[in-house]
């Protein structure tokens, strides 16, 4: 474990040095940044990283604390002098006490792909679409920059299921030749088809993207849309339908059972995973120079190098925890599930030079160390 942990810290130190070389200018000390969903895993971690690196800027986080475990971030945020406002983006009056802002990072969402499928879709549609509109109106009111965290789930299920892939020993791999546009061995790029159903979660986020583009065109909004893949890291309270990487490691840590569900029950389905610190580095670029991103849409994820199947994730968890657990098999697919998704980062990397630095084993070591250091608290949510 010692060598693995050393590798993780060396990679993070290398990343910080690279960033010091790249960023010649600093975030303006007059910046007043609002992060919606700011007590969630993504919002809170980005807020804390920003405040740590730019202590003179003011950060406000707005959150309704619906997600179990979000309340654990309140003391962490307050310790860094980040202002917490208990509010809901569905209610425009909840923005009234915030005052002027210069940047709005929209990280609030109902993020489960299954939301609305087994119940009415009211909450997911209101949170992800109506909430986004309220955020847009607040940004326009204050002439603020707007950074939107969307999702790879805007791409339709039927189109993703039509990707030609190979079944190898431990995983599915995308074939080099495809009948569809927007897909290659590198993964899915921004030209991939948007024609078809995608889940209420994906539809609500895509609808918000379209509204954002109208605000860009007609109100002069400076904005960027990031279609994020799987984001993970310490302080994520994972569930089977969202945050599965953390959940998978936690189940190994406490020696609980898991299941491979769908696609024959062999655990060969693949996702790319991105460390929250890699996403932070990109958001920081966008705050620094929003116009560089040309009011455009970018796929943002771990990429092919940071992709794993559930089988491969299991093996890494076994190596890191030293535990082997029972894993059951369910051959039948769940609604809205897909065999493979890998982000093609070519567009964002070409524009900025940004690319993920953390690979799957480093990410899992980071999560393992967090669980070990906060075992009593984490066990309440992930055991």
N, C-alpha and C positions, 0 to 999 in steps of 0.2 A: 504493500500500500504506500510505503514511503516514496518509492520511485514514481508511482503514478501521481501522487499529490504534488511532487516536485515538478513533474512534467506540466501539470495544470498551471501552476504558478509561473513557470518559465514562459508558457504561452501567453498568459495574461500580461506579464511584464513586457514581452515583445510587442504585444498589441498596443499597450500604452505608449511605448517608445515610438512606434509607427505613427500613432495619432499625434504625438507632440511634434513630429516632423511635418505632418500633413497640415495641421491647423495653425496657420500663421496669425489668425485673428481670434479674438475671444468673443463669447456671447456678451452682448451689451449689458452692462450692469443695470440699465433701465428696463430690461426685460421683465415682464410680469406674465408668467406662464400659467395657464389653466390646463389641468389634466383631468378630463372626465374619466370616470371609472378609476380614479386615482388611488383607491385602496385595493384594487384588484392586483393580480400578479404582475401584469405588464405595466400598468400605470404607476404602481408604487415603486417598482424597481427602477423605472426610468426617472421618476421624480427624485429618488434617492441618489442615483448616479449623477444627475444634473446638479443637484445641490452640493454633492461632495466635490465635484470638479469646478463648480462656479458658485461659491458660497454667497456671493453678493447679489445674485438674482433672487427675485421673489417667485415662489411657486405656491399655487393653490390647487388642492385636489378636491374634486366633487365626487361623491359616491353615495349610493343608496344602501350599501352594505347588505345587499340581497344574497350575495355569494357567501356561503358559510366559510369562515376563515378570514374574510376580508378585514374583520375587526382587529385581527392580530397586527395589521400594518399601521394602525393609528398611532400607537406609541413609537414605532420606528420613525414615522414621518414627523411627529411632533418633536422628537429628540433632535432632528435635523432642522428644526425651525421651519417646517413646511406646514402651511395652514390647511386644516381639514374642514370642509363644509359638508354637512350631512344633507344631501339633496338628491334629486332624481332628474335626469335629463329629460324625462317625459313631461316634466312640469316646468314650463318656461319661467314661472315666478321664482323657482328655486335658484335662478341665476342672479336675482336682483341684488343680493348682498355682496356679490363678488367684486363689483367695480370694474374699472378699466383693465384691459389685458392687451398684450402685444402678440401673444401666440396662444393658439388653442390646439392641444393634442387630444383628438377624439379617440379615446381608448376604452370607452364604455360599450358594453355589448352583452346580449344574451348569446353566449358562444357555442351552445350545444347544437350539433347537427340534428339531433333528435327532437329538439324543442319544437312544439307545434304539431309534430307528426302523430304522437300518441295523446295529444290534448289539443285544446283550442289554441290557435296561433296568436292570440291577442297580445300577450306579453312580448313575445319575440319581435313582432311587427312594430309595436309601439316603442319598444326600447331601441331597436336598431334603425328604424326609419324616422318616426316622429321625433325621437330623441336627437337624431343627427340633424334634423331640420332646426330644432331649437338651438343646437350648438352653432349651426351655420348662421342663424339670425343674430346670435350673440357675437360671433366673430365679425360679421359685417358691421354691426353697431359700433364696434371699437376698432374697425379697420385692422383686425388682427390676422396674422398668418394662420393657416389652417392645415394641420397634418392629420390625415385620416388613416386609421389602421383598419383596413378591410381584410378580406380572407381569400384564400385559394378556393374556398367553397363556392365562390361565385361561378365557377366552371361547372357545367351540368353533369349530372350523374351518368346519364346515358352516353355522353361524349367521352367521359373519362373511362367508362367501362368498355368503350370501343377501341381504346388504345391497344395496339398489337404488342404483346409482351411474351417473353420467354419464361418458362418455369425452370429455374435452376435448383441446385441442391438445397439451398437455404432461403431463396428469395425469388421474387419476380423481377425481371429486368426488361426495360423498354427496348424493343427491337430498333435496329438502326434505320430500317425503312418503314414508313408509315403511309397510310392512305389519307390521313387527316393533316391539316395545317396546324402550326403552332405546337408541334410536339416532335422531339428528337431524342436521341440517347441522353442528351443533357437534361431533359425534362420538359415541363410545360412552360411555354412563353406567352406573352401578352396577346398573340394572334390566335390563340386557341378559341374554338367556337364557344359562343355564349347562348346557343340555341338549344333550349330544353329545360326541364325541371332540375332543381338543384338543392332543395330543402328550403323550408321557410327561413332558416338562418341565412343561407346563401342568398336567397332572393331579397331579403330585407337589406342585406349589406350591398348587393348590386344596385338595388333601388336607391340607396343613399349615395352610391357613387354617381349615378346619373343625375341626381339632384345637385350634387356638388359641382358637376360640370356645367350645369345651368347657372349656378352662382358665379363660377369662374367667368363665364361668357358675358353675363348680363350685369353683374354687380362688381366686376373687377377683383374678385377674390383671388388672393395668392394662396395656392393650395397644392398639395401633393397627396396622391392616393397610393398606399402601400398594400398590395395583396399578399398578406403574410401566410406562410405555411405553419407548421407546428413550431410553436415557441415554448421553451421550457427552461428550467433552472431552479435554483433554491427559492423557497417561499411560495412555490406553486402548490395549491391544495388540489391535487389531481383527482379526476373521476374517470370512469371508464369511457365516457363520451366526450371528455375534454380534459387534457392534462394527463394523458395516459402514460407518458414516459416516467413522470414522477411516481404515479401509482404503481407502475410495473416494478420499479426499484424498491418502493416501500413494501410491497407484498413479498419480495424476496428478503428484505431486511428483517421483517417480522415472521417470515416463514409461513405465509398464508397461501391459499390456492388461487390459481388464475385459470383462464380459459383462452384458447385460440378459437375465435368465432368467425365462421364464414370461410369461403374459398377453400373448402375441403377440410378445414380445421387443422391445417398444418403450420399456420403462423408464417406464411411466406409473403403476406401483404406488406408493402413497403411505404414508408414516409420519410421525407427528409426532415431533420430536426435542427432548430436554430437556438443557440444560447441567447438569453435575454440581453447579455452584454453586447452581443453583436448587433442586435436590433437597436440598442441604445446608441451605438456609434453612428448608425445611419440617421436616426432621429436627430442627433446632435448636428450632423451635416445639414439637415433640412432646416433646423432652426437658424443656423449660421447664415445660410444662403438659399432661401426658399425659391428665389427666381431661377436658380440654376436648374431646378427640377421641372421648369416649363409647364406648370399646371398639368402634369402628366400622370400616368398610371404605371406602376412598376411591380413586377413579381419579386417578392423578397422572401428568401428562405435559406435553409441550410445548404441546398444544392446536392448534386449527385455525391460528392465526397462525404457529405454528412447525412447520408441516407442509411436506414437500417430496416430490416424486416423484423417482425415480432420474434422470429426464431433467433435472429442475431442479437436483438435486444435482450432476450432471455440469457444468452450465453454471456454477454457483457455483465449483466446483473449477477450472474453466478460467479464470475471472476472477481467482481468488486466486493460482493458481500460474503462470498465463501459458502453460500447456501444454495441448495437445490430444492425446489418446491414442486408439488404436483401441478401439472398443467393439463386441464381437460380439453377435449376437442368437441366443437360443435360445427358440423359441416355446413349447415344452412347459413346463407348470408342474411344479415340484418338489412332493414330498409335503409336506403341512402348510403350504404357502404360501397367502397371502391377498392380495387386490388392494389393500385399503385398511384402515388402522387409524388413527384419530384419537381422542385422549383428550378426553372432555368433562369439564373440571375444575370444573363448576358447583358440585358439592357441597362440595368442599374450599375453593373460593374463597369461597363464601357463608359458610361457617363461620369462616374465618380471615383472609380478605383476600389470602391467598397466591395468586400467579399467576406464571408464568414471565416472566423479564425478558429473557433472551437469545434473539434470533432466529437463524435458520439461518446467515446470513452472518457474524454475530459469533461464533457457535460455531465455524465453520470457520476463521475468522481466528485464533482462539485455538489451534486444533489446528495450523494452519500454522506459527505462531510457535514452538510447542513442537517440532515436527519440525525446523524450521530450527535451533533452538538446541541440539538433542540428536540431530543427524543421524546421528552414528556409532553411537550406541546403538540408536536407533529403527530404523535400516536393517536391523539384525540380525533384527528381528521383523516388520517391515511391508513390506519391499522385495519 
